[in-house]
Amino acid sequence: MRVFAASIATETNTFAPMPTSLENYKETGFFRPGEHPDDPKLCTAPLWVARHRAKKEGWTLIEGSCFWAEPAGRTSRAAYEFMRDEILSQLRAALPVDGVVLGLHGAMVAEGTDDCEGDLLARVRQIVGPKVPIGVEHDPHCHLTRKRIANCDLLICFKEFPHIDFVDRGEEVVDLTLRAIKGEIRPVMSVFDCRMIGSFPTTLQPMRGFVDKIKALEGKNGVLSISVAHCFPYADVPEIGAKILVVTDNRKDYGDQLAADLGWEFFGMRGKTTPSYFEPDGGLDEALKTAGTVVMADPADNAGGGAPSDNTTILRRMIERKVERACVGPIWDPIAVRFCFDAGEGAKLRLRFGGKTAPSSGLPIDAEVTVLKLVHDAYQTFVAAKVPLGDAAAIRLPGEIDVALISKRTQALGTDLFTGLGIDLSKKKLVVVKSTNHFHAAFSKVASKVIYCDADGPIPRDHRKVPYTRIEAPIWPLQDNVTPALWR
């Protein structure tokens, strides 16, 4: 048995001020065949799982290239076509194959191509033919399109947000694809379009209960997998929106009915899944009156959603209000990091940092700082993955406000974002993290309370403020007269 695996992934914010080039992929995740490290990455879990399964079970895995860039604006046409064509060329060279597994984020947009994953899958299908099973793993913050469903045999999204189950779902994709190759199952997919845009963290009700429910339905009545495609709200593409996907073992009618039943239930949860948000001063008020260490999320400046991660609004209010014993991170500012390295650990200097990328970044901070710690090639941990921070610096402002400055843009994921830079979270009253919900898996363990703040970063929590022009309407919450429907 011969199986081909590869990955191409990013989450494109079409409103972001930073374009995405091939160099951005090379800086973050650019692995040619056989070069992928032996730890799973967010969107390469199918290849990593397949590598271990093939070695254990004695079948042949042909590894293709794996590409990943931190979320930002559209990928350039040349970069996308280079990566796509490299993977397609590798697949042609691997023929004949019995199956294909692909790790695709699901929200990649390139100049000239709204649906990169659909485009890639259509070309893969053309190469391997109609009978070779193709299994795909997606992030739930994807745009589930008809073109993708038409050109793969099974598609599975992570169930959890934060995405702590990306390896488990990779196991599922590989296992079901292998079973399809062996003729043990015949996967068919059913999709219900809920016609809504929203945020659906699974750490909170009612999403926690909904995910537990769909997990309990799997493995019964021919149900192989159920996924909730949350959608990625910050992309102006036609097929945006939340959807329910049911994969059954050749039980299309049953899958259609189950997808519709779950879809209507999910639609009924609209407006009830997003965490409550404070304005910056309200969030600081809440944190300061709460006992213990409070973790406050700043999702409006989340690099994981394509924001720069250099907005200074919350930090500025902390300084103005003389908040003490706090930390903020990560703030992406390679120039400030370089200045800190030039000054050295223990140095005191007048430093300007943050507020660089766009008007939504706010004004830079000018402060007398102490360089606490410097780390070359720093990283943070997310589940089993090490996420690079580049060169990083911890600086201290008056009042023991510590800031984690990084040179490779990413969101807050693991507590070692701070502790790896010598910042002791147990001594902090307030920990501000630039993330939407991925931080929750690690930071909730050190928090007496977790709160969310909607500052003036470029990713507003109210999706009615997003300047869409190209999406298929009507869709909630932009319009109220929406009609969810099963795909036929």
N, C-alpha and C positions, 0 to 999 in steps of 0.2 A: 504494500500500500504506500502510495506517494501523496504527500500533502504539502501544499505551498502556503506559506504564511508571510505576511508583511503588514506594515502600518504606515498610514499618513494621517496626521491629525493636528488640528488646532481649532480653537473656538474663536470665530471671527466676529468682532464687534464692528459693524459697518459704519458706525458713527465715531469710532476711535480716531484720534489725531495721528496715531503712529502706524505707518504702513508696515507690512510684513514681507520681508525679503528672504531670499535663500540663506543669507547670512544669519538671519534670526533663527532658522532651523539648525544651522551649523553650531550656533552658540548654545542651543538648548538640548536638542536630541537629533543626532544625525548618525545613524548606525548602518553601515553597509552589511551585506550578508556575513553572518558569523561574528559580527562585532558587538552585537547587543550584549550588555553586561548580564551577569546571571542574577539579576534581581528585577522584579517586574516593575514596569512603569505604567502610568495610568491608562494609556491607550495601547500598550503593547502586550498586555497580559495574554491574549490568545497565542502569540508566538512563544512567549516564555513558557506557558503551560504545555504547548505542543512540543517544545524542545524536551521537556522532562518526560512527557508521555511517550514520545517516540523512542527515547533512550531506554525506558523501562519496558516497553511493549514490543520493540523490535521492528517498527515500521520506519519509513524514510521521511524525514522532514526536510524540505528545501526552504531555507530561510531567504526571504527577500529583504529589501532595505526597510528601515523604520525611520520615520521623520516626525518630529514634534517641535512646534514653536509655541512660546507663551502667547496667550490670547492678546490680540491687538487688532489692527485694521485689516483690510483685505490683503490676501497674499497676492503678490505680483503674478501676472499671467505667465511670465517666463519661469518663475520659481515653481509654480504649480505644475506646469506642463513638463518641466524637467523631472520633478519627483514622480509624477504619474507615469511618465513614459519609461523611467528607469524601472519601476516596479513591473510594468507591463512587459518590458523586454526580458526581465528576469523570469516572469511567468512563462513566456513563450519558450525560453531556453530550458525550462524545467519540464516541458511536456514530454510524455503524457503524465497528467496528475489525476488522482482519484478524488481529490477534494481541495478546497481553498478556505482558509480562515484569515480574516482581516480584522485588525484593530483600527477602527475609524471613529473619531470623536463624534462626528455627525452634525457639526455646525461650522464647517469650513466653507468660506466664500473666497473666490479669487476674482481678480479683474476679468470680466467676461464670462464667468461661470458661477451662477448662484448656488448650484448643487454639485459641489465637487465630488461628494461621496456617490451620488447617483451617476455622475459621469464616469467615475472610475469603475463602479460596479457594472455598468452597461458594457464597458470595454472588456472587463474581465470575463463577463458572460459570453461575449462574442468570441473570445479566445478559447475558452474551455468547452463551449457548447452547452446545450440545454440539460444534459444529464448529470453533469458533475456538480455535487453539492457545494454550495458556497455559504459559509457561516460568517456572521458579522457581529462584532460587539460595538455598541454605541454608549457614549455618555448620555444620561437622560436629558441633558441640556442640548438636545439635537433638533434638527428639522427633519421629521420623518416624512419622506416624500414618496409619491407613487412610483417614481422611477427606481428607487432603491428596493421597494417591496417587489417590484416586477423582476428585478435582476439578481435576487439572492433567494436562497431556500429558507433561511432562518436568520432572524435578527433579534438580538437580546440587548437590552439596556441595563446598566447598573440600576439596582433598586434603591440604593441608599443615597441620601444627600445630607451629610457629607459622604463622598463616594468610597466608603471603607470596604465595599464588596467587589472592587474591580477585578480582583484575582478570582473570587468565587464565580463571577459571571464569565470570566475567561475560561474557567474550567467547564462551565455549562456549555459555552459555545463550542469548544473543542469536543466535548463528549457527545453532544447532539450531532455535530457534523460527522464524527466517526461512525455513530450509529446509522446515520443516513447513508454513508458510503457502504456500510455492510448490509444495507437493506432491512435493518431492524425497525426503522421508522420511516414515515413519509411525511415530513413536515409541511404544513400549510399554514398561512398567516391570515389573520383577520384584524382589521384596523377600524377603530371608531374615532372619528374626528370630533373632539369636544368643543372646538371653536372658541378657545379661550387662551389668554396669555396670563401667566402668573408665576409666583414663586412657591415652591412646594418642599420645604425642608422636612425631612423624615424624622427629625429629632423631636418634633412637636405633633400634637394632635391637631386635626384629624388625620394627617398623612401617616403618622406612625401606625394607627389602626388599619388604615387602608392598605398599606404595604404588607402588614402582617396577614391581612385577609387574602391578598392575592397569592402570597407565598403558600398559604394553606390549601389553595385550590390547585396548585401545581402537582402533577403526578397522579391526578384523579381524572376519570372520564376522558382519558386521552389528551389531557392538557400537558404540554411539554414545558411551556414557559409563558409568563405574563409580564409585560413591561409597561411602565408608564413613561411615555416620552413627555417630559415636562415642557419642552421647547426652550430655546435661548432667546430671551426677550429683546436683546440689543442687536438685532440684525434685521435690516429692512429687505426681507426676501418674501416672495409670494406665499410659500407654504409654511409659514411660521404657525405655531399653535400646538397646544397639548393634545396628545392622542393616547389611546389605549391600544396595545398590540398583544394579541393572543396567538400563540403558536400551538397547534394541535397536531396529533398524529392522524392525518387524513380524516379529520372530522370538521370540515369547513362550516357546515350549518351550525354545529354546536359552538364552534369558535366564534362565528358571527354573533350568535345570540349572547354568548358570555361577554364578548367585547362590548356589545351594546348595553347590556345590563350594568357592567362595571363603568362604562363611559357615562351613562346617565347619572350614576351615583357620584362619580368624580365631578361631573358638571355641577351637581348640587352642592359641592364643596367650594365653589368659586367664592373668592373674597374671604374665606375662612381659614386659609392655610398660611398666609403671610404673617410673620411675627409682628407684634406691635413695635412701633418705632418712635423714638424720641428725636426731637430737634437737638442740636449739640448742647445747648445750655440745659435743656431738660434732662438730657442723658447724664450730664455732669452732676446736676442736682441729685438725681436718683442714685448715682454711684457714691457720692459723698455721704449720703445719709444711710447707706447700707453697710452693715457690719461685714468685715472680712474683705477678701480680694474680689473686686468686681471686674469682670471681663466685658468690655464694650466693643462691639463689632462696628466697623465703618465700611459697610458694603458698597456705598456709593463710589468708593475709590479702590475697588477690588481689582487687582491685576488679573485675577482669574476670570474676570468678565470683560477684559480688554481695557481697563482703566490704567492710567500711568502709575498709580500708587505713589504719587508725590504731592497730593493735596495736603494743605497745612491747616485747614479750618479748625479742626478739633484741637490740634496741638496749640494753635495760637490762642484759642479760648482758655486752654489749660494754663498757659503762661500768664495770660491777662488776669485770670482768676486766682493765680498763685496756688494752683493745685500742687500738692507735694506727694512724694513717694509713688510715682507713676512711671509707666513706660509706654512707648508707641512704636509700632513697626508692622511691616517693614516700610521704610521710605526709600524709594528708588532714586538714587542720586550718585551715579558713578564719579562725578567730578568732586563732590564733597568727600566721598570715600577716598579718592586719590589724595586730597588735601590732608585727610587724617593720617594716611600712611606716610605722607611726606613729613608730617609733624612728629609722629611716633607715639607710642603708648605713654600715657601720663602727661602728655603735652596739654597746655591750655592755649586756645586760640580763638580768635573771632571768626566764626564760620557762618557762611550763608549756605542754606540747604533747603531742598524742597521747592515747590512752586515754579517748576521750570517748563513743563511740557506745553501747557495750554492755559487759557483763562480759567478753566474749571479746576486748575491745580491750585488756585489761590496765590497769594503773595509769598515769596520766600521768607524763611525765618532767618533773622540775623541775631546771633546770640554768642555770648562767651561760653565756650564749652570745654569740657575736659575729655580727652580721648581715653576711654576706659580700657578698650581691648580691640585688637586688630587680628583678623583671621584671613589668611589667604585661602581661596577655594572653599569657603564655608558652605554648609548645607543645613537643611532642616529635614525632618523625617515626616512622611505621611504614610501611615500603615507600614508596608514593607518597602516603600520606595524612599530613596534619598533624593531630595530636590535641591539642586544647586542654587546658591545665593551669590556666587562669584566672590570676589574680595568683599569683606564686610567689616563695618566698624560700629562699635558701641560708643556713643557719646553721652555725656551727662550735662544737663542744663541746671541752672539754679533750682533749688527745691527738690533735688534728686529725681528730676524727670529724665529718664534714660530713653534714648532713641536708637533703634537698630537701622543703620544705613546699609543698603545693599547695592551691588553693581550689576547683578542679573535680576531683572524684574520678575517678581512672583508674588503671590499672596501669602498671608500667614496661614501655616498649616500645622506645624508642630511646635511645642513649647521650646524645643531646642533652637528655634529662631532666636530666642532671647538667651536661654541658658548657655548655648554654645558661644555666646559673646560675653559671658560672665555676668549677665543680668539675673539676679535672684528674684524670681517671681513671688516667693513667699514673703518678701519684704515690701511688696508693692500693694498700695491701696487700690490702684486702678491700672488695668492692662488694656490698652487700646490696640485692636488688631484690624488690619485692612484685609477683610475677607467677608464673604456673604454667609457661608455656613460651614465650609470645610474645616475651619478652625475648631468647631465645636467638639469634634471627637477627642482632641487632646486638651484643649484649654478648659473645657467644662470640668475636668478633673481637678483643676486648681482654683476654681471659681466658687465663691459663695453665691454668686448670682451672675447670670449672663443677660446682657441687655443689648439692644440693637439701636443704632442711631442713623438717621437719614440726613447726612450733611449735604454740602453743595458740590460733591464730586460729580463726575460725568455719567454715572450710572444711577439714575433716579429710581427709587423704590416704586413710585407711582408710574405705572407704565403708560398712563394717559399723557404723560409729559414727554414721552419718546417721540421724536418727529418722523414717524413712519410716513412713507409716500407710496410704497409698492405692494403692501401686503393685501391678501385677498380678504375683503370685507363682506359681510359684517363679522366682527370678532369681539368678544368680551375682553376687557372692559371698555374698549373704544366705542362699541355700540352695545345696546341692550337687546335688540331684536335678532338674536342669533339662533340658528337651528342646527344643533349637533346632528351628525349623521354617520351611518356605517358606510365605509368605502365599498363600492360594488365594482 
